[in-house]
Amino acid sequence: MLFTKREIPEWFNEWMKFVPVSLFTALVVKDVFIDSKSYQLMFTQVPEMLAAVIVIIIAYRTRSMAISVITGLIGVFLLSMVI
């Protein structure tokens, strides 16, 4: 109700475009690289790291969030069975 008659500045709209990417990156980095018990950097989750690299490549090429998420889920599942 406060912003219905007020125009939002262009710089704010440009800045808000980066919020979803930043939040998604923070969640992924926390889950893949940081131990939730000791909050230390770790490199023991190899399947998740490999799946993250695959998802980055797929997301860059397809620009599709749905395909990227599905690829990531399948990648983690298959890699955790193999590794």
C-alpha positions as a Markdown table, in Angstrom:
| # | Residue | x | y | z |
|---|---|---|---|---|
| 1 | Met | 0.0 | 0.0 | 0.0 |
| 2 | Leu | 2.9 | 2.3 | 0.7 |
| 3 | Phe | 4.5 | 1.8 | -2.7 |
| 4 | Thr | 1.4 | 1.6 | -4.9 |
| 5 | Lys | 1.4 | 5.3 | -5.9 |
| 6 | Arg | 5.2 | 5.8 | -5.6 |
| 7 | Glu | 7.6 | 5.0 | -8.5 |
| 8 | Ile | 10.5 | 2.7 | -7.6 |
| 9 | Pro | 13.9 | 4.1 | -8.7 |
| 10 | Glu | 15.6 | 2.3 | -11.6 |
| 11 | Trp | 18.8 | 1.7 | -9.5 |
| 12 | Phe | 16.7 | -0.3 | -7.0 |
| 13 | Asn | 15.2 | -2.5 | -9.7 |
| 14 | Glu | 18.7 | -3.2 | -11.1 |
| 15 | Trp | 20.0 | -4.0 | -7.6 |
| 16 | Met | 17.0 | -6.4 | -6.9 |
| 17 | Lys | 17.9 | -8.5 | -10.0 |
| 18 | Phe | 20.9 | -9.8 | -8.1 |
| 19 | Val | 19.1 | -10.9 | -5.0 |
| 20 | Pro | 17.8 | -14.3 | -6.2 |
| 21 | Val | 21.3 | -15.3 | -7.5 |
| 22 | Ser | 23.0 | -14.1 | -4.3 |
| 23 | Leu | 20.6 | -16.0 | -2.1 |
| 24 | Phe | 20.9 | -19.2 | -4.2 |
| 25 | Thr | 24.7 | -19.0 | -4.2 |
| 26 | Ala | 24.8 | -18.5 | -0.4 |
| 27 | Leu | 22.6 | -21.6 | 0.2 |
| 28 | Val | 24.6 | -23.8 | -2.2 |
| 29 | Val | 28.0 | -22.7 | -0.8 |
| 30 | Lys | 26.8 | -23.3 | 2.7 |
| 31 | Asp | 25.5 | -26.8 | 2.0 |
| 32 | Val | 28.4 | -27.9 | -0.2 |
| 33 | Phe | 31.5 | -26.3 | 1.4 |
| 34 | Ile | 30.7 | -25.6 | 5.1 |
| 35 | Asp | 30.2 | -28.2 | 7.8 |
| 36 | Ser | 27.0 | -27.4 | 9.7 |
| 37 | Lys | 28.3 | -28.7 | 13.0 |
| 38 | Ser | 31.7 | -27.0 | 13.3 |
| 39 | Tyr | 31.2 | -24.2 | 10.6 |
| 40 | Gln | 34.5 | -25.0 | 9.1 |
| 41 | Leu | 35.4 | -25.1 | 5.4 |
| 42 | Met | 35.5 | -28.7 | 4.1 |
| 43 | Phe | 36.1 | -30.5 | 0.9 |
| 44 | Thr | 34.7 | -33.9 | 1.8 |
| 45 | Gln | 31.4 | -33.7 | -0.1 |
| 46 | Val | 32.8 | -34.7 | -3.5 |
| 47 | Pro | 29.5 | -35.8 | -5.1 |
| 48 | Glu | 27.8 | -32.5 | -4.2 |
| 49 | Met | 30.8 | -30.6 | -5.5 |
| 50 | Leu | 30.8 | -32.5 | -8.8 |
| 51 | Ala | 27.1 | -32.1 | -9.2 |
| 52 | Ala | 27.4 | -28.3 | -8.5 |
| 53 | Val | 30.0 | -28.0 | -11.3 |
| 54 | Ile | 27.7 | -30.0 | -13.7 |
| 55 | Val | 24.7 | -27.8 | -12.7 |
| 56 | Ile | 26.7 | -24.6 | -13.3 |
| 57 | Ile | 27.5 | -25.8 | -16.8 |
| 58 | Ile | 23.9 | -26.8 | -17.5 |
| 59 | Ala | 22.5 | -23.6 | -16.1 |
| 60 | Tyr | 24.9 | -21.5 | -18.2 |
| 61 | Arg | 24.0 | -23.3 | -21.4 |
| 62 | Thr | 20.2 | -23.8 | -20.9 |
| 63 | Arg | 19.3 | -20.7 | -18.7 |
| 64 | Ser | 16.6 | -22.9 | -17.3 |
| 65 | Met | 16.2 | -23.2 | -13.5 |
| 66 | Ala | 14.0 | -26.3 | -13.8 |
| 67 | Ile | 16.5 | -28.2 | -15.9 |
| 68 | Ser | 19.3 | -27.1 | -13.6 |
| 69 | Val | 17.5 | -28.3 | -10.5 |
| 70 | Ile | 16.5 | -31.6 | -12.0 |
| 71 | Thr | 20.1 | -32.2 | -13.3 |
| 72 | Gly | 21.5 | -31.3 | -9.9 |
| 73 | Leu | 19.2 | -33.8 | -8.1 |
| 74 | Ile | 19.9 | -36.6 | -10.5 |
| 75 | Gly | 23.7 | -35.8 | -10.4 |
| 76 | Val | 23.9 | -35.9 | -6.7 |
| 77 | Phe | 21.9 | -39.1 | -6.6 |
| 78 | Leu | 24.0 | -40.9 | -9.2 |
| 79 | Leu | 27.4 | -39.5 | -8.0 |
| 80 | Ser | 26.7 | -40.5 | -4.4 |
| 81 | Met | 26.0 | -44.1 | -5.5 |
| 82 | Val | 29.2 | -44.2 | -7.5 |
| 83 | Ile | 31.6 | -42.3 | -5.2 |
